Amino acid sequence: MKHKINLALQVLPRATDKDSYTLVDEAIEIIKQSGLNYRVCPFETVIEGYYDELMEVVKKVHEACYAAGTETMMTYIKIQSSAQNHVTIDNKMEKYDNQ
């Protein structure tokens, strides 16, 4: 794929002795460190980039969550792409940002 896409990533990590929000914070830190454009939302985080680099972020998120003590995890991914154009967070959100 030659155009940027949007990937919505929701991880639901579970551990017996760790708070799930703390584990999700580990995932968000990996996304932040990626340097990619992203937006944290209540149920998922949307990341903008090229397919391969986004899949690498997903892999690193999983590794970080397990390293932080996650025992099991459900992951949900949604992808929006276009054959002709980049898909950007700003294009989709600009009319709502001033509300």
Helices and strands as residue ranges (DSSP letters): E 5-14, H 20-33, E 37-40, E 45-49, H 51-67, E 72-80, H 89-93
